[in-house]
Amino acid sequence: MDQLVAPVAAKECYAYATELTPQLNDTERWSEAQREALHFVQAVLMMGLRPDETAEPYHSMWQIDASRSALPVDFPREWLTPLLPWATALRDAELRAPFLDLLWVQARAYPAARDAVPVMTAAGSGCDVRAPCA
């Protein structure tokens, strides 16, 4: 996943999600299951964060008629929990942060909460927690 978003100049979630759009349609490169996984990644990257709303930190990024963008409640806890090792292995802090947050908010995965704070701080400062920041 890190390699797919590496060429993106703006290191932020929305730009990463936009970069994945053409990937979703590439039936030559990706199997149906892989495209579904990319769609999940894109949905998580496009969740709207409201840091001032601690009870409901996420809202729909968009809503058209009866459709809306993803929310944490759309993803079953038992489906998310096995993703913790994958999420913590992501190198890019901006990419890793929303997955750790989702794992905490929806799946109540305590290791994700522990790891999310320094990752979100690094993402917000433009630093990666795996490399020293100046």
DRENLUM-494194 format. One record per residue (C-alpha): residue number from 1; residue in three letters; x, y, z. Coordinates in nm, 3 decimals. Layout:
% DRENLUM-494194
+------+------+---------+---------+---------+
: resi : resn :      px :      py :      pz :
+------+------+---------+---------+---------+
:  NUM :  ALA :       X :       Y :       Z :
...
+------+------+---------+---------+---------+
% end
This chain:
% DRENLUM-494194
+------+------+---------+---------+---------+
: resi : resn :      px :      py :      pz :
+------+------+---------+---------+---------+
:    1 :  MET :   0.000 :   0.000 :   0.000 :
:    2 :  ASP :   0.286 :   0.237 :   0.083 :
:    3 :  GLN :   0.420 :   0.193 :  -0.272 :
:    4 :  LEU :   0.084 :   0.275 :  -0.429 :
:    5 :  VAL :   0.065 :   0.613 :  -0.256 :
:    6 :  ALA :   0.438 :   0.694 :  -0.264 :
:    7 :  PRO :   0.414 :   0.908 :  -0.582 :
:    8 :  VAL :   0.151 :   1.139 :  -0.428 :
:    9 :  ALA :   0.297 :   1.485 :  -0.368 :
:   10 :  ALA :   0.047 :   1.593 :  -0.100 :
:   11 :  LYS :   0.098 :   1.353 :   0.188 :
:   12 :  GLU :  -0.260 :   1.347 :   0.316 :
:   13 :  CYS :  -0.549 :   1.101 :   0.320 :
:   14 :  TYR :  -0.772 :   1.262 :   0.057 :
:   15 :  ALA :  -0.484 :   1.280 :  -0.193 :
:   16 :  TYR :  -0.403 :   0.915 :  -0.125 :
:   17 :  ALA :  -0.767 :   0.816 :  -0.178 :
:   18 :  THR :  -0.775 :   1.007 :  -0.505 :
:   19 :  GLU :  -0.460 :   0.828 :  -0.620 :
:   20 :  LEU :  -0.637 :   0.494 :  -0.568 :
:   21 :  THR :  -0.932 :   0.582 :  -0.794 :
:   22 :  PRO :  -0.768 :   0.473 :  -1.123 :
:   23 :  GLN :  -0.635 :   0.162 :  -0.947 :
:   24 :  LEU :  -0.991 :   0.054 :  -0.868 :
:   25 :  ASN :  -1.072 :   0.033 :  -1.238 :
:   26 :  ASP :  -0.756 :  -0.152 :  -1.346 :
:   27 :  THR :  -0.896 :  -0.500 :  -1.409 :
:   28 :  GLU :  -0.573 :  -0.605 :  -1.582 :
:   29 :  ARG :  -0.355 :  -0.544 :  -1.279 :
:   30 :  TRP :  -0.587 :  -0.632 :  -0.989 :
:   31 :  SER :  -0.819 :  -0.924 :  -0.918 :
:   32 :  GLU :  -1.174 :  -0.856 :  -0.799 :
:   33 :  ALA :  -1.070 :  -0.930 :  -0.438 :
:   34 :  GLN :  -0.773 :  -0.693 :  -0.464 :
:   35 :  ARG :  -0.994 :  -0.416 :  -0.606 :
:   36 :  GLU :  -1.238 :  -0.468 :  -0.316 :
:   37 :  ALA :  -0.946 :  -0.430 :  -0.074 :
:   38 :  LEU :  -0.842 :  -0.108 :  -0.251 :
:   39 :  HIS :  -1.201 :   0.015 :  -0.228 :
:   40 :  PHE :  -1.194 :  -0.049 :   0.149 :
:   41 :  VAL :  -0.866 :   0.142 :   0.181 :
:   42 :  GLN :  -1.009 :   0.430 :  -0.019 :
:   43 :  ALA :  -1.326 :   0.435 :   0.193 :
:   44 :  VAL :  -1.123 :   0.455 :   0.515 :
:   45 :  LEU :  -0.902 :   0.730 :   0.375 :
:   46 :  MET :  -1.210 :   0.933 :   0.282 :
:   47 :  MET :  -1.380 :   0.925 :   0.622 :
:   48 :  GLY :  -1.425 :   1.277 :   0.755 :
:   49 :  LEU :  -1.266 :   1.334 :   1.097 :
:   50 :  ARG :  -1.421 :   1.580 :   1.342 :
:   51 :  PRO :  -1.164 :   1.600 :   1.623 :
:   52 :  ASP :  -1.389 :   1.832 :   1.823 :
:   53 :  GLU :  -1.664 :   1.567 :   1.844 :
:   54 :  THR :  -1.525 :   1.301 :   2.078 :
:   55 :  ALA :  -1.851 :   1.102 :   2.092 :
:   56 :  GLU :  -1.881 :   1.086 :   1.710 :
:   57 :  PRO :  -1.535 :   1.164 :   1.570 :
:   58 :  TYR :  -1.623 :   1.067 :   1.213 :
:   59 :  HIS :  -1.888 :   1.199 :   0.977 :
:   60 :  SER :  -1.973 :   1.136 :   0.613 :
:   61 :  MET :  -1.737 :   1.315 :   0.380 :
:   62 :  TRP :  -2.022 :   1.324 :   0.127 :
:   63 :  GLN :  -2.390 :   1.238 :   0.113 :
:   64 :  ILE :  -2.607 :   1.213 :  -0.200 :
:   65 :  ASP :  -2.968 :   1.107 :  -0.156 :
:   66 :  ALA :  -2.958 :   0.780 :   0.041 :
:   67 :  SER :  -2.586 :   0.718 :  -0.024 :
:   68 :  ARG :  -2.296 :   0.846 :   0.185 :
:   69 :  SER :  -1.928 :   0.792 :   0.238 :
:   70 :  ALA :  -1.809 :   0.530 :   0.486 :
:   71 :  LEU :  -1.832 :   0.557 :   0.863 :
:   72 :  PRO :  -1.661 :   0.330 :   1.120 :
:   73 :  VAL :  -1.993 :   0.156 :   1.197 :
:   74 :  ASP :  -1.999 :   0.028 :   0.836 :
:   75 :  PHE :  -1.714 :  -0.210 :   0.913 :
:   76 :  PRO :  -1.783 :  -0.507 :   1.145 :
:   77 :  ARG :  -1.551 :  -0.531 :   1.444 :
:   78 :  GLU :  -1.469 :  -0.896 :   1.375 :
:   79 :  TRP :  -1.369 :  -0.805 :   1.019 :
:   80 :  LEU :  -1.140 :  -0.522 :   1.130 :
:   81 :  THR :  -0.951 :  -0.687 :   1.416 :
:   82 :  PRO :  -0.736 :  -0.914 :   1.192 :
:   83 :  LEU :  -0.616 :  -0.604 :   1.004 :
:   84 :  LEU :  -0.416 :  -0.473 :   1.302 :
:   85 :  PRO :  -0.079 :  -0.628 :   1.197 :
:   86 :  TRP :  -0.125 :  -0.494 :   0.842 :
:   87 :  ALA :  -0.215 :  -0.144 :   0.966 :
:   88 :  THR :   0.080 :  -0.122 :   1.205 :
:   89 :  ALA :   0.315 :  -0.235 :   0.926 :
:   90 :  LEU :   0.228 :   0.061 :   0.702 :
:   91 :  ARG :   0.532 :   0.290 :   0.687 :
:   92 :  ASP :   0.362 :   0.618 :   0.597 :
:   93 :  ALA :   0.224 :   0.784 :   0.913 :
:   94 :  GLU :  -0.050 :   0.968 :   0.724 :
:   95 :  LEU :  -0.161 :   0.639 :   0.569 :
:   96 :  ARG :  -0.131 :   0.442 :   0.893 :
:   97 :  ALA :  -0.317 :   0.690 :   1.118 :
:   98 :  PRO :  -0.675 :   0.646 :   0.988 :
:   99 :  PHE :  -0.652 :   0.268 :   0.999 :
:  100 :  LEU :  -0.526 :   0.265 :   1.357 :
:  101 :  ASP :  -0.797 :   0.512 :   1.452 :
:  102 :  LEU :  -1.064 :   0.298 :   1.284 :
:  103 :  LEU :  -0.934 :  -0.010 :   1.463 :
:  104 :  TRP :  -0.963 :   0.173 :   1.793 :
:  105 :  VAL :  -1.296 :   0.350 :   1.736 :
:  106 :  GLN :  -1.483 :   0.056 :   1.584 :
:  107 :  ALA :  -1.298 :  -0.262 :   1.682 :
:  108 :  ARG :  -1.179 :  -0.140 :   2.024 :
:  109 :  ALA :  -0.835 :  -0.283 :   1.946 :
:  110 :  TYR :  -0.632 :  -0.141 :   2.236 :
:  111 :  PRO :  -0.292 :  -0.184 :   2.063 :
:  112 :  ALA :  -0.424 :   0.038 :   1.782 :
:  113 :  ALA :  -0.515 :   0.310 :   2.033 :
:  114 :  ARG :  -0.170 :   0.291 :   2.188 :
:  115 :  ASP :  -0.001 :   0.320 :   1.848 :
:  116 :  ALA :  -0.244 :   0.575 :   1.700 :
:  117 :  VAL :  -0.144 :   0.871 :   1.919 :
:  118 :  PRO :   0.222 :   0.899 :   1.811 :
:  119 :  VAL :   0.127 :   0.813 :   1.452 :
:  120 :  MET :  -0.137 :   1.088 :   1.439 :
:  121 :  THR :   0.106 :   1.334 :   1.596 :
:  122 :  ALA :   0.367 :   1.243 :   1.335 :
:  123 :  ALA :   0.112 :   1.262 :   1.054 :
:  124 :  GLY :   0.002 :   1.604 :   1.172 :
:  125 :  SER :   0.358 :   1.731 :   1.191 :
:  126 :  GLY :   0.471 :   1.582 :   0.861 :
:  127 :  CYS :   0.713 :   1.344 :   1.032 :
:  128 :  ASP :   0.718 :   0.967 :   1.031 :
:  129 :  VAL :   0.735 :   0.801 :   1.374 :
:  130 :  ARG :   0.983 :   0.547 :   1.240 :
:  131 :  ALA :   1.231 :   0.824 :   1.154 :
:  132 :  PRO :   1.353 :   1.104 :   1.383 :
:  133 :  CYS :   1.187 :   1.442 :   1.328 :
:  134 :  ALA :   1.390 :   1.761 :   1.333 :
+------+------+---------+---------+---------+
% end
